[in-house]
Amino acid sequence: MAETVTMPKLGFDMAEGTLVRWVKAEGEAIKKGDVLAEIETDKATVEVESPYTGVVARHMVDEKTVVPVGAAIAIVAAPGEKVDAPAAATPQAAAADAPKAAAAAVPDAPASDEAAPAAAVGPVGPLKASPLAKKVAQDSGVDLANIQGSGPLGRIVRRDVELALSAAAAAPAAVAAKVAAPTAPPPAAPKTAALPLPAVALGEIPADAHIAIDRLRAAIGRRMSESKQQVPHFYVTHELDMAAVMDVRKQANEMLPDEQKLSVNDFIVKAIALTLRQFPNVNASFSGTEIVRHGHVNVGVAVAVEAGLLTVVCKDTDRKPLRVISQEIKDMVARARIGKVRPDDIEGSTFSISNLGMFDVEHFVAIINPPEAAILAVGSVKQVPVVVNGELKVGTRMKATLSADHRVSDGAEAAQFLQRLAAYLEKPIGLLL
């Protein structure tokens, strides 16, 4: 029996997505769980898996098409099954295709002398380029039509765009160096001359750059503005003793291969998950008329990507061993940074952590990711002077700040949450059990 695949809802506020690329062609066999297509959302380019096994009988929409959530995108049928022609789909064409549609609608419109050569040498058919390559090209003002792709079937990848940028930068630099080269050696400077200026190329002041806001940056701006305007934030900071964590981590990593070594963040994520079990108001969401206390503990980890910020989600974190948590986060972060996240990678978080410790940040506050009730901002682990039993000693400390929704929780509960988190981190051997 033929089954219809619809545009999935990849996030609670997603209304539409762009079908970037079909991974499975019409007539190709597919199994449940195989990647069917790449969908671009406000957050990332996501690989969408097929919920059915069979043959891809028909693509309902073309590539580069904006499709509303719930609209049909493909039909998967049994081998040899006849599928009736579907009704014409009416998704909105992507903005990038609008100029082509306008040109087709007015074929007799006169073209300028400058436009004619461009049309003559333009590529035939859709331009093949990865989403990341398109993003780099857009930010850098590079015309993809002038780049030769080195990917599969001539697809343009990020490496090709970067090589084109390097070549473009090298040519003007060579010309400028030739022009700037003196024809005769300059006279020696007098001994009383001022110190020479640093060797910085001083040319014309560049014009202001106007960068179009992409979907991810627009989504971040919209959601964070709504969060700060609509969610009554309050903040509680605690200084955590991390000496024991650093010692246990060192011992554990001496026994693990390089690709499986544990990070400080892995310990913090596990400790957060165990703490959330005991504080259901922190592992909650505000839905307007009620507070939803989540049964699952799904910790979201903020990841810096080229276009902004993305949160990957470790599901049922409280029930997983530390090494499993570490490996899952590594895998999801790697997929996020190459623009190949899966729907499960970014859905369903009940609490988030933002860690800037690797950037030598001592302390900061984070904005809550709605509809979650809280987020933890984590700084660097530092050696600092501390007083222990009246004596000045060197301690290993880390500051963590909980941002919480005052509609769901209060200061005393937030402080108790951080105290319990500190207890887990001060005796980290329990995180390994």
HUQUI-V537714 format. One record per residue. N is the residue number from 1. RES is the residue in three letters. SS is DSSP state (H for helix, E for strand, - for the rest). PHI is phi in whole degrees, 0 to 359 (NA if undefined). OMEGA is omega in radians with two decimals (NA if undefined). Layout:
N_RES_SS_PHI_OMEGA, N_RES_SS_PHI_OMEGA
This chain:
1_MET_-_NA_-3.13, 2_ALA_-_292_3.12, 3_GLU_E_239_-3.13, 4_THR_E_259_3.06, 5_VAL_E_264_-3.11, 6_THR_E_250_3.06, 7_MET_-_296_-3.08, 8_PRO_-_285_3.06, 9_LYS_-_266_-3.06, 10_LEU_-_260_-3.08, 11_GLY_-_127_-3.01, 12_PHE_-_293_-3.11, 13_ASP_-_251_-3.13, 14_MET_-_283_3.12, 15_ALA_-_247_-3.12, 16_GLU_E_203_3.08, 17_GLY_E_212_3.11, 18_THR_E_259_3.07, 19_LEU_E_282_-3.02, 20_VAL_E_284_-3.02, 21_ARG_E_204_2.99, 22_TRP_E_275_3.08, 23_VAL_-_275_3.09, 24_LYS_-_254_-3.12, 25_ALA_-_277_3.05, 26_GLU_-_299_-3.13, 27_GLY_-_88_-3.10, 28_GLU_-_272_3.11, 29_ALA_E_290_-3.14, 30_ILE_E_215_3.09, 31_LYS_-_249_3.07, 32_LYS_-_301_-3.10, 33_GLY_-_100_3.05, 34_ASP_-_290_3.10, 35_VAL_E_288_-3.13, 36_LEU_E_266_-3.06, 37_ALA_E_203_3.02, 38_GLU_E_255_-3.11, 39_ILE_E_244_3.07, 40_GLU_E_263_3.09, 41_THR_-_249_3.07, 42_ASP_-_296_-3.05, 43_LYS_-_265_-3.02, 44_ALA_-_192_2.97, 45_THR_E_269_-2.97, 46_VAL_E_246_3.05, 47_GLU_E_275_-3.11, 48_VAL_E_264_-3.11, 49_GLU_E_269_3.10, 50_SER_-_282_3.07, 51_PRO_-_276_-3.05, 52_TYR_-_227_3.04, 53_THR_-_250_3.14, 54_GLY_E_158_3.13, 55_VAL_E_234_3.08, 56_VAL_E_289_-3.05, 57_ALA_E_284_-3.08, 58_ARG_E_200_2.93, 59_HIS_E_271_-3.10, 60_MET_-_274_3.13, 61_VAL_-_225_3.11, 62_ASP_-_274_3.02, 63_GLU_-_297_-3.14, 64_LYS_-_66_-3.12, 65_THR_E_245_3.09, 66_VAL_E_276_-3.03, 67_VAL_E_234_3.09, 68_PRO_E_293_3.07, 69_VAL_-_300_3.12, 70_GLY_-_92_3.13, 71_ALA_-_283_-3.13, 72_ALA_E_291_3.09, 73_ILE_E_241_-3.13, 74_ALA_E_200_3.05, 75_ILE_E_237_3.07, 76_VAL_E_250_-3.09, 77_ALA_E_235_3.06, 78_ALA_-_287_3.12, 79_PRO_-_303_3.12, 80_GLY_-_83_-3.13, 81_GLU_-_286_3.12, 82_LYS_-_274_-3.11, 83_VAL_-_243_3.09, 84_ASP_-_294_3.12, 85_ALA_-_298_-3.12, 86_PRO_-_285_3.05, 87_ALA_-_296_-3.11, 88_ALA_-_301_3.10, 89_ALA_-_284_-3.11, 90_THR_-_235_3.09, 91_PRO_-_286_-3.14, 92_GLN_E_281_3.11, 93_ALA_E_295_3.13, 94_ALA_-_295_-3.08, 95_ALA_H_299_-3.10, 96_ALA_H_294_-3.12, 97_ASP_H_267_-3.08, 98_ALA_H_300_3.12, 99_PRO_H_300_3.14, 100_LYS_H_295_-3.13, 101_ALA_H_296_-3.13, 102_ALA_H_295_-3.14, 103_ALA_H_294_-3.13, 104_ALA_H_292_-3.09, 105_ALA_H_287_-3.12, 106_VAL_-_232_-3.06, 107_PRO_-_292_-3.09, 108_ASP_-_270_-3.12, 109_ALA_-_295_-3.14, 110_PRO_-_292_3.11, 111_ALA_-_255_3.13, 112_SER_-_286_3.12, 113_ASP_H_295_-3.12, 114_GLU_H_283_-3.07, 115_ALA_H_284_-3.04, 116_ALA_H_300_3.14, 117_PRO_H_299_-3.12, 118_ALA_H_298_3.14, 119_ALA_H_293_-3.08, 120_ALA_H_291_-3.06, 121_VAL_H_259_-3.12, 122_GLY_-_294_-3.13, 123_PRO_-_291_3.09, 124_VAL_-_270_-3.13, 125_GLY_-_83_-3.10, 126_PRO_-_292_3.14, 127_LEU_-_284_-3.12, 128_LYS_-_266_3.13, 129_ALA_E_206_3.12, 130_SER_-_288_3.11, 131_PRO_H_304_-3.14, 132_LEU_H_292_3.10, 133_ALA_H_296_3.11, 134_LYS_H_296_-3.14, 135_LYS_H_295_3.13, 136_VAL_H_298_-3.14, 137_ALA_H_296_3.14, 138_GLN_H_297_-3.12, 139_ASP_H_293_-3.06, 140_SER_H_261_-3.13, 141_GLY_-_72_-3.12, 142_VAL_-_264_3.10, 143_ASP_-_273_-3.12, 144_LEU_H_296_-3.12, 145_ALA_H_295_-3.11, 146_ASN_H_263_-3.08, 147_ILE_-_247_3.08, 148_GLN_-_269_-3.10, 149_GLY_-_283_3.11, 150_SER_-_249_-3.13, 151_GLY_-_278_3.12, 152_PRO_H_302_3.14, 153_LEU_H_57_3.09, 154_GLY_H_77_-3.13, 155_ARG_-_292_3.11, 156_ILE_E_279_3.12, 157_VAL_-_245_-3.07, 158_ARG_H_304_-3.12, 159_ARG_H_302_-3.13, 160_ASP_H_295_3.14, 161_VAL_H_294_-3.14, 162_GLU_H_296_3.08, 163_LEU_H_296_3.10, 164_ALA_H_295_3.10, 165_LEU_H_296_3.13, 166_SER_H_297_3.14, 167_ALA_H_295_-3.13, 168_ALA_H_293_-3.13, 169_ALA_H_286_-3.07, 170_ALA_H_289_-3.08, 171_ALA_H_296_3.11, 172_PRO_H_297_-3.13, 173_ALA_H_295_3.14, 174_ALA_H_293_3.12, 175_VAL_H_296_-3.12, 176_ALA_H_297_3.14, 177_ALA_H_295_-3.14, 178_LYS_H_293_-3.14, 179_VAL_H_292_-3.06, 180_ALA_H_283_-3.09, 181_ALA_-_295_-3.12, 182_PRO_-_289_3.12, 183_THR_-_279_3.12, 184_ALA_-_216_-3.13, 185_PRO_-_296_-3.13, 186_PRO_-_290_3.12, 187_PRO_-_295_-3.13, 188_ALA_-_295_3.13, 189_ALA_-_285_3.10, 190_PRO_-_295_-3.10, 191_LYS_-_298_-3.11, 192_THR_-_272_-3.09, 193_ALA_-_293_3.11, 194_ALA_-_291_3.11, 195_LEU_-_300_-3.12, 196_PRO_-_294_3.07, 197_LEU_-_289_3.08, 198_PRO_-_300_-3.09, 199_ALA_-_284_3.13, 200_VAL_-_242_3.13, 201_ALA_-_290_-3.13, 202_LEU_-_255_3.12, 203_GLY_-_239_3.12, 204_GLU_-_289_3.08, 205_ILE_-_292_-3.10, 206_PRO_-_295_3.11, 207_ALA_-_289_3.08, 208_ASP_-_301_3.13, 209_ALA_-_262_3.10, 210_HIS_-_251_-3.05, 211_ILE_-_259_3.10, 212_ALA_-_294_-3.14, 213_ILE_-_281_3.13, 214_ASP_-_278_-3.03, 215_ARG_H_296_-3.12, 216_LEU_H_294_-3.14, 217_ARG_H_295_3.10, 218_ALA_H_296_3.13, 219_ALA_H_294_3.10, 220_ILE_H_299_-3.14, 221_GLY_H_299_-3.12, 222_ARG_H_294_-3.07, 223_ARG_H_290_-3.13, 224_MET_H_289_3.06, 225_SER_H_297_3.12, 226_GLU_H_298_-3.12, 227_SER_H_296_-3.11, 228_LYS_H_291_-3.11, 229_GLN_H_278_-2.98, 230_GLN_H_253_-3.10, 231_VAL_-_255_3.11, 232_PRO_-_284_-3.12, 233_HIS_E_285_2.81, 234_PHE_E_221_-2.95, 235_TYR_E_229_3.08, 236_VAL_E_227_-3.10, 237_THR_E_248_3.13, 238_HIS_E_226_3.07, 239_GLU_E_262_-3.03, 240_LEU_E_259_3.07, 241_ASP_E_278_-3.04, 242_MET_-_252_-3.09, 243_ALA_H_300_-3.10, 244_ALA_H_293_3.11, 245_VAL_H_299_-3.11, 246_MET_H_296_-3.14, 247_ASP_H_290_3.14, 248_VAL_H_295_3.13, 249_ARG_H_299_3.13, 250_LYS_H_299_-3.14, 251_GLN_H_295_-3.14, 252_ALA_H_296_-3.08, 253_ASN_H_291_3.07, 254_GLU_-_293_-3.11, 255_MET_-_256_-3.07, 256_LEU_-_248_3.03, 257_PRO_-_293_-3.05, 258_ASP_H_304_-3.06, 259_GLU_H_286_-3.12, 260_GLN_H_244_-3.10, 261_LYS_-_296_-3.07, 262_LEU_-_272_3.06, 263_SER_-_260_3.06, 264_VAL_H_300_-3.13, 265_ASN_H_298_3.11, 266_ASP_H_299_3.11, 267_PHE_H_297_-3.11, 268_ILE_H_294_3.14, 269_VAL_H_299_3.13, 270_LYS_H_296_3.14, 271_ALA_H_296_3.09, 272_ILE_H_299_-3.09, 273_ALA_H_299_3.13, 274_LEU_H_292_3.12, 275_THR_H_290_-3.13, 276_LEU_H_297_3.07, 277_ARG_H_304_-3.02, 278_GLN_H_267_-3.13, 279_PHE_-_230_-3.08, 280_PRO_-_298_3.11, 281_ASN_-_290_3.11, 282_VAL_-_275_3.07, 283_ASN_-_267_-2.98, 284_ALA_E_217_3.06, 285_SER_E_225_3.08, 286_PHE_E_256_-3.06, 287_SER_-_244_3.08, 288_GLY_-_96_-3.11, 289_THR_-_251_-3.13, 290_GLU_-_205_3.03, 291_ILE_E_257_-3.14, 292_VAL_E_258_3.05, 293_ARG_E_270_-3.01, 294_HIS_-_281_3.07, 295_GLY_-_286_3.11, 296_HIS_-_273_3.04, 297_VAL_-_252_-3.10, 298_ASN_-_243_-3.06, 299_VAL_E_269_3.07, 300_GLY_E_269_-3.13, 301_VAL_E_243_-3.13, 302_ALA_E_290_-3.10, 303_VAL_E_235_3.07, 304_ALA_E_280_3.07, 305_VAL_E_240_-3.04, 306_GLU_-_302_-3.05, 307_ALA_-_272_-3.13, 308_GLY_E_154_-3.03, 309_LEU_E_224_-3.14, 310_LEU_E_224_3.12, 311_THR_E_249_3.05, 312_VAL_E_262_-2.94, 313_VAL_E_239_3.03, 314_CYS_E_266_-3.04, 315_LYS_-_280_3.11, 316_ASP_-_48_-3.04, 317_THR_H_298_-3.11, 318_ASP_H_292_-3.08, 319_ARG_H_258_-3.05, 320_LYS_-_251_3.04, 321_PRO_-_295_-3.08, 322_LEU_H_301_-3.11, 323_ARG_H_292_3.10, 324_VAL_H_292_3.09, 325_ILE_H_302_-3.12, 326_SER_H_301_-3.09, 327_GLN_H_292_3.13, 328_GLU_H_298_-3.13, 329_ILE_H_295_3.11, 330_LYS_H_303_-3.10, 331_ASP_H_296_-3.12, 332_MET_H_292_3.11, 333_VAL_H_297_3.13, 334_ALA_H_299_3.12, 335_ARG_H_294_-3.13, 336_ALA_H_297_-3.05, 337_ARG_H_281_3.03, 338_ILE_-_252_3.08, 339_GLY_-_72_-3.10, 340_LYS_-_233_-3.14, 341_VAL_E_289_3.08, 342_ARG_E_257_-3.14, 343_PRO_H_306_-3.13, 344_ASP_H_293_-3.13, 345_ASP_H_294_-2.96, 346_ILE_H_238_-3.09, 347_GLU_-_249_2.87, 348_GLY_-_89_3.14, 349_SER_-_292_3.09, 350_THR_-_248_3.12, 351_PHE_E_200_-3.10, 352_SER_E_233_3.04, 353_ILE_E_231_3.06, 354_SER_E_238_-3.04, 355_ASN_E_246_3.08, 356_LEU_-_250_-3.11, 357_GLY_H_300_-3.12, 358_MET_H_291_3.11, 359_PHE_H_258_3.09, 360_ASP_-_61_3.10, 361_VAL_-_265_-3.10, 362_GLU_-_280_-3.02, 363_HIS_-_201_3.03, 364_PHE_-_201_3.06, 365_VAL_-_241_-3.10, 366_ALA_-_247_3.11, 367_ILE_-_269_-3.12, 368_ILE_-_298_3.11, 369_ASN_-_265_-3.08, 370_PRO_-_300_0.08, 371_PRO_-_269_3.14, 372_GLU_E_299_-3.08, 373_ALA_-_265_-3.07, 374_ALA_E_197_3.05, 375_ILE_E_212_-3.14, 376_LEU_E_251_3.08, 377_ALA_E_258_-3.02, 378_VAL_E_242_3.11, 379_GLY_E_258_-3.08, 380_SER_E_281_2.95, 381_VAL_E_275_-3.05, 382_LYS_E_230_2.97, 383_GLN_E_271_-3.06, 384_VAL_E_223_3.06, 385_PRO_E_289_3.11, 386_VAL_E_226_3.10, 387_VAL_E_256_3.14, 388_VAL_E_237_-3.12, 389_ASN_-_53_3.09, 390_GLY_-_80_-3.14, 391_GLU_E_245_3.12, 392_LEU_E_275_-3.12, 393_LYS_E_224_3.06, 394_VAL_E_267_3.13, 395_GLY_E_243_3.10, 396_THR_E_250_-2.98, 397_ARG_E_231_3.09, 398_MET_E_215_3.11, 399_LYS_E_264_3.10, 400_ALA_E_228_-3.12, 401_THR_E_239_3.09, 402_LEU_E_267_2.98, 403_SER_E_263_-3.05, 404_ALA_E_230_3.13, 405_ASP_E_274_-3.07, 406_HIS_-_291_3.06, 407_ARG_-_284_-3.06, 408_VAL_-_248_-3.05, 409_SER_-_226_-3.12, 410_ASP_-_226_-3.04, 411_GLY_H_301_-3.10, 412_ALA_H_297_3.13, 413_GLU_H_295_3.12, 414_ALA_H_297_3.12, 415_ALA_H_295_3.11, 416_GLN_H_294_3.08, 417_PHE_H_301_-3.12, 418_LEU_H_291_3.08, 419_GLN_H_296_-3.14, 420_ARG_H_291_3.06, 421_LEU_H_300_3.12, 422_ALA_H_298_-3.13, 423_ALA_H_297_3.10, 424_TYR_H_295_-3.08, 425_LEU_H_284_3.10, 426_GLU_H_283_3.05, 427_LYS_-_232_-2.96, 428_PRO_H_289_3.13, 429_ILE_H_300_3.11, 430_GLY_H_293_3.13, 431_LEU_H_285_-3.12, 432_LEU_H_267_-3.06, 433_LEU_-_274_NA
